[in-house]
Amino acid sequence: MIIPVRCFSCGKPIGHLWEEFKARVADGESPKKVFEDLGMERFCCRSMFLAQGDYVELVGKFKKA
C-alpha cells in the first residue's frame, strides 16, 4: 500500500512523514514517541500510519487473470 498524501478524515498532509516514521520504528523507537516528535496529535492521522502495511511484495506475486 502507498501512504496517502493527506489524512482521509481531517485532510492534514501526512504523506511526507511516512519514511521517517517507518525508519524510526524499525530502529526500535516506540510509535507513540515518534508520533509526538513528528507533531501528529490527531488519532485519525495516527491510525493511518498504524494501519498501514507493506503489501506491494505480497500482491506482486499474483498474476492478473
N, C-alpha and C positions, 0 to 999 in steps of 0.2 A: 504494500500500500504506500501511497505517497501522502505525506502530511499535507493537509490543506493550508493554503496561504492565510486564510482567516478562520477564526472560530465560527462554527456553524450557528451557535446560539447568540453570541454577543457581537460578533463582527470584528473583534480585536485582531490585528495582524499577529500571527504566531509562527508562521512558516519559517522565518529566519532563525528561530530559536531551537529548532529540532536537532540540528547537527551537534550543537554544544550540549544540549540535554542528553542526547544519546551517548556521546563520548564520556561525559562526566559520570553518568550512571554506570556505564561499562567499567569505569575505573574504580567503582565501589562506593561512590557517594550515595547518600540517600536521596531519593527523588524529592522528598519534602524540602531538603536544604537547597537542592538545585532550583526548584521552583521559586523559592524565596529569593535566591541570588539573581535569577533572571527576571524577577518582578512579575511573575504570574500569580495573581492573587485570586482570580475567579475560578470557581470549581468547574465551570463549563470548559474553560481553556485547559485546565489540568487534566480533565477527563479525556480530552482529545489526544493528549500525549500518552496517558496511561493505557488507553485502549488501543493504541497504535501497534501494529505488528508488521514485521518484515516478511511478507508473503510472496515477494516477487520471485524468489528462487523456487518456492514450492509450486506456484502457479505455472512457472515456466516449464516444468517437467511434462505438462499435459499438452497434447496436440489439439488443434482446433478440429472440430468434427465437420 
